[in-house]
Structure formats: C-alpha cells, structure tokens
C-alpha cells in the first residue's frame, strides 16, 4: 500500500464521517494537508458549514470559510475516499448501557460506499472489542469486501476537549492502532500530518479502545472523590475550596475540583467499561460508585438552593430563581447530558420555574432537548436566588455590583441567595455582605 504517499500527492482522498465537536476539527486540520471530504447525514448542519458558520464553535466561522474541505450530506461521495475517519457519537441508552447505533449506522454507510484498498480509522469511544468484533463484520457485510485483503481497519480514539482553546487537537498526543503493522504505519503517518504532539502506537486495537474508556473513567472517579468530599464537608460546615487550596500546597496533589459531570465523554464512557466488565462476570465497584456520586450532584445543588431559600424566609414556589449556564461545561454550545437539567428539574419539583440564561447554548437545541426556553441577561432582574452553574466567561467576569443588581432592590442581603457551583465568584465579598452564599 502506498496510500500515505497518494494522499500527499492528492492522488487519493481522505473523508471524515461525522462533523460534530470531534469530526469537524479533524476534518478542518486534514484539509490543510490533503484533499478531504467532510460527510454528515444532517443536511441542516452541512448547510450551516456551506454558509461558513461553525455551529460547534470549535474551529470558528473564519476557519470554515477559509477551508478547502468539501462538505456533503451525499454518502456516495465517500466512494472517492480511501482513508476514512469515523467520528460519530457513542451515547448510552436510558438504562445506562452502550448505544452503538450511531457507530453501526455510520459503519453501514461507509461499507455501502467502500472502495477497495481503503483504510477506515474509528475515533468513536467504544468498549474493547467493538471495532474488531462488530464494525469489521458490518463493513464486510455491507461492502462485500474482505478485511485484511480489500480494506484495513484502525482505531484512534478522539481526545478533543470541547471549549478548550489551549489543549487543542494538534497539541494532544494521539493513540493509533490497527489490525496490521502495514496499516498501523500508514495510519500513524497520516495522523502525524496534523498532530504536532505526535502519536503513540498501541500494540492492539483493544488496548487503544481500553485506553480511551479508562482515561475518561479515571477523570470521572477523581471528580467523584472531590464531590464526595464536598458532600461531607457541607455537612461539617467546612468550605470545600478552602480545604482543596490547602491540600494543593503539597507537590503530589492532583488539582481536581468538585462539580457537575456531564457531556458526551466523562459522564458516558465509564458505562462502556462497566458494561463489558459485567459481560465478563465482573461487577465494577469503584467506577459505578463514582458514577452514582456524580449523577446525584445536580439534585444536591438543587436541594441546597431550596434549603437556603427556606432559611432566608422565602416562599419557595413564589421565588424568582435564575440559573446561569445550561451547557455541560464552560465555553461550548454542547448541552448533551448537561447536569444543569437536574438542578432545573429539582427546583421545578418544588414549584419553582427558574429563568435559564446561557449565551453559548443553542436556543432551538435547548428547547428541543430539554424543553428549556432560554432567557437573556436583561431578564435577570428582581431575583430572590441566583445559581452560577457554568463558568462561562460572560458569567465569571460579572462584577460584584452587576451581580447585586440582579436581585430585588428592596431585598435585604441576608435574603439574597447565591450559589456558586464553580467557585468563580468573590466569596469573601458576598459573605461579608451577609448574603446567603454557598459554593460547592
């Protein structure tokens, strides 16, 4: 195979299947070096890209407008490509088991349009064995071609951190793996075109698959530990951040913080590990415990808000509450699996209909996915309580005076409830001012 050289000479093309938060940055980068096709079955998304608009906010409108990337919702265009990257979501079902439908559907689409001599590299997060046991079989079935003879498969787990403009695609070392040494060599060289940090060649696809679910499970567990500490310290009347800052003075402190854990990776991937472990007869203890702790944090924060309002003498169902932030983390429009929704639901169970403000979230997506009607900042007036849920720069940069102006002007400070989930506010100021202030 001389596919790598053919790509460089633009005698072969590369295609990316799935142009979301992961696929789009990859496609944009590769288009700087080789002829690249960007395919997504969502015509609306393709139309946005063709207009020069980046709905993911990961690369920016200008990068889309300047790119030579070919955008299409026509799957037959994949026949033109010989190096195909599959970067579609792998969510979980209602019962917390893996939902492989998106990756199987994408595999079917690739197989139906697969040219001989192609390499397919999967980036979607899966449990060990999916790529070789499920995806390859589906490719063979739909293409009529033989793996190892007519096409080859690799796995290179995505490591993109949405909203992070420091640790970007090119600066994060990439794991690569394949079913043959020759295919691995080509896959490594192709990714090295765009990954400045270099690649790590895993000894097998299963190792690469496992590395992905483990790196996210490890982070989930570490945050769960901090969340459990926050739950206990709250009962003790100790400020968690004060403890963490003291602890972090030691050289080997890990620097994790408590918080809401949502999104399409950390809050999902551990369940892929747990699922396969249980298939093999092992019941996960630490991973599942961590998930249970993190999944309850939205309800805990909602309960804290209700208790603070009661102590401040509020009639809770009549209280005006504003929640700042809906996305699963700061500086991304991604609302998937946002745990802010748990805070909203808990407050609604007490008759509170909170105002939700998020300048990053898509208005239509918020309504469609969560039934949330987003408000603007100028609607945050005459409030009884504020919950800073997401640390968007628009919220973190608010002055103390601006925050004070969100409350009813006649309200005494001791009746002004303020919750700072991400610890971005001037705690000393609000405590000294007598606010009913709390942070996680």
Buried (B, 14 or more C-beta within 10 A) or exposed (E): BEBBEBBBEEEBBBBBBBBBBBBBBBBBBBBBBBBBBBBBBEEEBBEBBEEEEBBBBBBBBEBBEBBEBBBBBEBEBBBBBBBBBBBBBBBBEEEBEBBBEBBBEBBBBBBBBBBEBBBBBBBBBBBBBBBBEBBBEBBBEBBEBEBEEBBBBBBBBBBBBBBBEEEBBEEBEBBBBBBBEEBBBBBBBBBBBBBEBEBBBBEBBBEBBBBBBBBBBBBBBBBBBBBBBBBEBBEEEEBBBEBBEEEEEEEEEEEBBBBBBBBBBBBBBBBBBBBBBEEEEEEBEEBBBBBEBBBBBBBBBBBBBBBBBBEBEBEBEEBBBBBBBBBBBBBBBBBBBBBBBBBBEBBEEBEBEBBBBBBBBBEEBBEEBBEBEBBEBEEBBEBBBBBBBBBBEBBBEBEEEEBBEBBEEEBEBEBBBBBBBBBBBBBEEBBEBEBBBBBB
